[in-house]
Amino acid sequence: MNEYETFVKKLLELENNDPLSMALVLEIWSDGNVDLDEDTLKKVKEVALDWYDNEKIDKLFKKRETKKEGEDEEEGNWKDFEPYIKENDEGEFVLQEHERGLTEEQAKSGRRFEGKENIHCDLRLKFNNNDFLIGFTLATPGTAHGINKIVEPDKGKVLLVGVKKRQPIAWLDVGKGKDMFKSGVVEMNLYGNKYKADLSSSGQVGSTAYTWSRFTAIDYGRVKAGKQDKHYKEFFFDGKYGILKGRWIVQGVPSENMKEKGAEIDKRVWFFSKGGDNGTDTNGQDNK
């Protein structure tokens, strides 16, 4: 427990929560220094309204939302992972669809909604005895009616991906109906399969301050590393639902246009594509 969490815990344990103390809790929460469950946040907000007006409260919630979105989009550096994956290494993977921007009613409905929600995929890999996951963010299907270019790779041969930072192993279980965020589970029918998705209420992991999110593990299973060169990473998947099956390629293209943030920056843009099982990639290149 960090110093902010300790301080907030003491304020919340006070017998009478005064408006100034709860306003201070909201300030700390809006900066992303502590997390609050939905019920606690609601109570804190109600008391803080005797100190701050609605406009100020809204600004704090928007501030928190902006910070959470920034955290979710923060990218890792592939160089940090290269020592941990060697050719012929075996492990497991999960491919999750992450829907954001849902109301509570929409999230619990088990249906898609075309509107403000955004949908992307997260691919997470675990190899050997590593105590962390390696992951990618894939910008597909985009919307409720968008084509998931992983499910239908011929309609989107190359996908731009972002490298995630190290993640806890627990993420392997997200989206499998285990109620990982204690917000509920809902049945989903996607791509001809039946799934049980995990819900995340507003203010929780993967959600914003105002909206819910939904995680569905659309495929998971075993993965084997193939050729692992500096700019070329080959993987062989064996997914339960057959969405990730066979040979897929992660390819890096050097980019001098990326702003340099430090000496160790990875100046590569990464792409994900379905590789031919005969060693020929979707771009026609023979990589045997």
Sequence and secondary structure as in RCSB ss.txt:
>XXXX:A:sequence
MNEYETFVKKLLELENNDPLSMALVLEIWSDGNVDLDEDTLKKVKEVALDWYDNEKIDKLFKKRETKKEGEDEEE
GNWKDFEPYIKENDEGEFVLQEHERGLTEEQAKSGRRFEGKENIHCDLRLKFNNNDFLIGFTLATPGTAHGINKI
VEPDKGKVLLVGVKKRQPIAWLDVGKGKDMFKSGVVEMNLYGNKYKADLSSSGQVGSTAYTWSRFTAIDYGRVKA
GKQDKHYKEFFFDGKYGILKGRWIVQGVPSENMKEKGAEIDKRVWFFSKGGDNGTDTNGQDNK
>XXXX:A:secstr
  HHHHHHHHHHTSSS  HHHHHHHHHHHHTTSS   HHHHHHHHHHHTTTS HHHHHHHHHHHHHHHHHHHH  
  GGGTGGG  TT EEEEEEEEEEEEE HHHHHHTS   SS EEEEEEEEEETT SSBEEEEEEEEESTTS  TT
TSGGGSS EEEEE   B GGGGGTTSSS TTSS EEEEEETTEEEEEEEE TTSTTS SS EEEEEEEEEEEEEE
EEE SSEEEEEEEETTSSSEEEEEEEEEE TTS   STT   EEEEEEEB TTSBBTTS B  
